[in-house]
Amino acid sequence: MLMNSPKIGYSLMMMLRDDALILDGLEESIAGESDCGRLIYDHNKMLAIFMERDKMTQEEAIEWIDYNVMGVQPNGAGFIMMYQHFD
């Protein structure tokens, strides 16, 4: 179920599925939305948020995201995590 989020615009909220997940406090890491109605989060931006806001090391932030953020995926439509790949 979507809740009204003042940090996410109305037009974006209307494009999301009812069971899409909005990660509270991580709005700055939203990269966009998918055509299937889920939010797309930027992994690098999310890392930066936890490192700056919560004073985590990079290792701590990666572990936190892997366990506590990605761990909510089975609930509802979830979200999409975008990872940057380097060749």
C-alpha positions in Angstrom: 0.0 0.0 0.0 1.4 3.4 -1.0 1.4 6.2 1.5 1.5 9.8 0.6 5.2 10.9 0.7 5.9 14.6 0.6 9.4 13.9 -0.9 7.9 12.0 -3.9 5.9 13.9 -6.4 2.2 13.3 -7.0 2.7 12.3 -10.6 5.3 9.7 -9.6 3.0 8.3 -6.9 0.2 7.9 -9.4 2.5 5.7 -11.6 3.4 3.3 -8.9 1.7 0.0 -8.1 -0.4 0.0 -4.9 2.0 -2.5 -3.3 5.2 -0.8 -4.4 7.7 -0.1 -1.6 8.9 3.4 -0.8 12.0 3.3 1.4 11.6 5.9 4.1 14.6 8.2 4.3 16.1 7.0 1.1 14.1 9.2 -1.4 17.4 10.9 -2.5 18.6 7.6 -3.9 15.6 7.1 -6.2 16.8 7.0 -9.8 13.3 6.6 -11.4 10.4 4.3 -11.8 10.0 1.2 -13.9 7.3 0.5 -16.5 5.9 -2.2 -14.1 5.2 0.4 -11.3 8.2 0.0 -9.0 10.7 2.5 -7.8 14.3 2.2 -9.0 16.9 2.9 -6.3 20.6 3.8 -7.1 22.8 1.5 -5.0 25.7 4.0 -5.0 23.5 6.9 -3.9 22.1 4.7 -1.1 25.6 3.8 0.0 26.4 7.5 0.2 23.3 8.2 2.3 24.1 5.6 4.9 27.8 6.6 5.0 27.1 10.3 5.4 23.9 10.3 7.4 24.5 7.3 9.6 28.4 7.6 9.7 28.8 4.0 8.5 31.9 2.8 6.7 31.5 1.5 3.2 31.6 -2.1 4.4 28.9 -1.4 7.1 26.7 0.4 4.6 26.9 -2.5 2.1 26.1 -5.0 4.8 23.2 -2.9 6.0 21.7 -2.6 2.5 22.2 -6.3 1.8 20.5 -7.4 5.0 18.1 -4.6 6.0 17.1 -3.0 2.7 17.1 -5.9 0.3 15.6 -8.1 3.0 12.2 -6.4 2.6 12.0 -7.4 -1.0 9.5 -10.3 -0.6 6.9 -7.9 0.7 4.6 -6.7 -2.1 5.8 -5.5 -5.4 9.1 -4.4 -3.9 11.5 -2.1 -5.7 14.4 -2.4 -8.2 18.0 -1.8 -7.1 20.2 -0.3 -9.8 23.9 -1.2 -9.6 26.7 0.5 -11.6 28.9 -1.9 -13.5 32.4 -1.1 -14.5 34.2 -2.9 -17.3 
